[in-house]
Amino acid sequence: MSSSFVTKRLFSVPILAMVAMQLSFVQCVLSLNQTNEYLHHICLNRQGTYKSGSKDERDLNNLIQMISISILGDVVVFSGDNSIYVKLQCRGDSSTSKCRSCLDTAFSGKMSQQQRIIWYDNCVLTILTFHTYGKIDYQNNFYISNAKDVSGDTNSFNEKTRALLYKLKEKASSKENIPNKKNYLYATGEESLGKMKLYAMVQCTQDLSIKNCSVCLNWILAKFPKCCNGKQGGRFLSTSCNFRYELYPFVKLTTS
């Protein structure tokens, strides 16, 4: 395979791994490993399939190994005549081992589409045939909400939840944030609600600029009434940014 290899230090955990590699066909998830909580996946039916044991499958296995090794804060780039672009973003409180485990889980499965997007609780993985670095993805997204409704004053709960999420949006997309630092484009927080506590997080993939992170988070936070109105917990996820809130501590809180 005619290709070039470039690696450079870019981020500390949470990790963003960007890969472009010459591959004709790539697997898409069918069977799901529950090592990490699976959330959702999308297979884009634009390409063909590959045969088991083929060179393309061997190339994919090599790619998995290279990305796994790079989960120390590096960007790894492979380029060839025909490229496929891979982006991995782990949740801000994921350890290196959890991030690597999530990658391994995301690459497991046996389905034959070339392009795929898969979300787990600890990471999101995209494999596409077009370049998306630094761009906001407005097309591929979904939401999950808690089956239970809040009791009491629903409007007050919604207002306080949105206020916390927007506060975290401002923190995550602050111009004071410095690339290469932990918690870049990521923020968590809590808010007292009488006898209860509300926990929340927001995150952008680290290929986005601070400006685009703010734009992306404003876009998904505007979806709050659709996904989460009056719900005890909920999240909205795209391949570029996401938010989540719950009435239990689902995430490690970051310090200032």
KADAQUI-V285940 format. One record per pair of residues at least 24 apart in sequence whose C-alpha atoms are under 10 Angstrom apart, sorted by the first residue. I is the first residue (numbers start at 1). J is the second residue. Records with the same first field share a line. If there is no record, write none. Layout:
BEGIN
I->J  J
END
This chain:
BEGIN
1->55  56  59  80  81
2->78  79  80  81
3->77  78  79  80  81  82  83
4->77  78  79  80
5->76  77  78  79  80
6->75  76  77  78  79
7->70  74  75  76  77  78
8->70  73  74  75  76  77
9->70  72  73  74  75  76  180
10->72  73  74  75  76  179  180  181  206
11->71  72  73  74  75  179  180  181  182  184  206  207
12->71  72  73  74  96  179  180  181  182  183  184
13->71  72  73  74  89  90  91  92  93  94  95  96  99  180  181  182  183  184
14->71  72  73  88  89  90  91  92  93  94  95  96  99  123  180  181  182  183  184  186  205  206
15->70  71  72  73  74  75  87  88  89  90  91  92  94  95  96  99  100  123  180  182  205  206
16->70  71  72  73  74  75  76  86  87  88  89  90  123  124  125  205  206  207
17->67  68  70  71  72  73  74  75  76  77  86  87  88  89  90  125  206  207
18->67  70  74  75  76  77  78  85  86  87  88  89  126  127  132  133  207
19->63  66  67  75  76  77  78  79  83  84  85  86  87  88  127
20->63  76  77  78  79  80  82  83  84  85  86  87  127  128  129  130  131
21->59  60  63  77  78  79  80  81  82  83  84  85  86  129
22->56  59  60  78  79  80  81  82  83  84  85  129
23->50  55  56  57  59  60  80  81  82  83  84  85  114  129
24->48  49  50  55  56  57  59  82  83  84  114  129
25->49  50  51  54  55  56  57  59  60  84  112  113  114  115
26->50  56  57  59  60  84  107  110  111  112  113  114  115  116  127  128
27->56  57  60  107  108  109  110  111  112  113  114  115  116  127
28->106  107  108  109  110  111  112  113  114  115  116  117  118  127
29->105  106  107  108  109  110  111  112  113  116  117  118
30->108  109  110  111  112
31->108  109  110  111
32->105  106  107  108  109  110
33->102  104  105  106  107  108  109
34->102  105  120
35->98  101  102  104  105  106  120
36->98  99  101  102  103  104  105  106  119  120  121  122  123
37->102  105  119  120  121  122  123
38->102  105  106  118  119  120  121  122  123
39->118  119  120  121  122  123  124  142  143  144  237
40->117  118  119  120  121  124  141  142  143  144  237
41->106  116  117  118  119  120  124  125  126  140  141  142
42->115  116  117  118  119  126  140  141
43->111  112  113  114  115  116  117  118  127
44->113  114  115  116  117  127  128
45->112  113  114  115  116
46->113  114  115  129
47->112  113  114  115  129
48->112  113  114  115
49->111  112  113  114
50->111  112  113  114
51->112
52->110  112
60->107
61->107
64->103  104  107
65->104
67->100  103  104
68->96  97  99  100  101  103  104
69->100
70->100
71->96  97  99  100  103
72->96  97  99  100
73->180
82->129
83->128  129  130  131
84->114  115  127  128  129  130  131
85->115  126  127  128  129  130  131  132  133
86->115  116  117  125  126  127  128  129  130  131  132  133
87->117  124  125  126  127  128  132  133  205  207  239
88->118  123  124  125  126  127  205  206  239
89->119  122  123  124  125  126  203  204  205  206  207  239  240  241
90->119  120  121  122  123  124  125  203  205  206
91->120  121  122  123  124  183  186  201  202  203  204  205  242  251
92->122  123  182  183  184  185  186  187  188  201  202  203  204  205  251  252  253  254
93->122  182  183  186  187  188  251  252  253  254
94->121  122  123  251  252
95->122
98->122  123
99->123
117->141  238  239
118->239
119->237  238  239
124->205  237  238  239  240
125->239
126->239
132->207  208  239  240
133->205  206  207  208  240
134->205  206  207  208  209  212  213  240
135->205  207  208  209  212  213  216  240
136->204  205  207  208  209  212  213  215  216  238  239  240  241
137->216  238  239  240  241
138->216  219  220  238  239  240
139->238  239
140->237  238  239  240
141->220  236  237  238  239  240  241  242
142->227  235  236  237  238  239  242
143->220  223  224  226  227  228  234  235  236  237  238  242  243  244
144->227  228  233  234  235  236  237  244
145->226  227  228  229  230  231  232  233  234  235  236  244  245  246
146->227  228  230  231  232  233  234  235  245  246
147->231  232  233  234
148->230  231  232  233
149->228  229  230  231  232  233
150->229  230  231  232  233  247
151->230  231  232
152->230
153->230
154->229  230  231  232
155->229  230
156->193  230
157->193  198  229  230  231  232
158->224  225  228  229  230  231  232
159->229
160->191  192  193  198
161->190  191  193  198  199  200  224  228  229  230  232  233  245  246
162->200  221  222  224  225  245
163->191
164->188  189  190  191  198  199  200  201  245
165->189  190  199  200  201  202  217  218  221  224  243  244  245
166->202  214  217  218  221
167->202
168->200  201  202  203  217  243
169->201  202  203  204  213  214  215  216  217  218  221  243
170->202  213  214  217  218
171->202  214  256
172->201  202  203  204  210  213  214  217
173->202  203  204  209  210  211  212  213  214  215  217
174->210  211  213  214
175->209  210  211
176->210
177->210
178->210
179->206  207  209  210
180->206
182->254
183->254  255  256
184->210
185->209  210  213  214  241
186->213  241  242  243  254
187->243  253  254  255  256
188->243  244  245  251  252  253  254  255
189->245  249  251  252  253  254  255
190->245  246  247  248  249  253
191->247
193->247
196->247  248
197->246  247  248  249
198->232  233  245  246  247  248  249
199->233  244  245  246  247  248  249  250  251  252  253
200->233  234  235  243  244  245  246  247  248  249  250  251  253
201->235  242  243  244  245  246  250  251  252  253  254
202->235  236  237  241  242  243  244  245
203->237  240  241  242  243  244
204->237  238  239  240  241  242  243
205->238  239  240  241  242
206->240  241
207->240
208->240  241
212->240  241
213->240  241
214->241
215->241
216->240  241  242
217->241  242  243
END
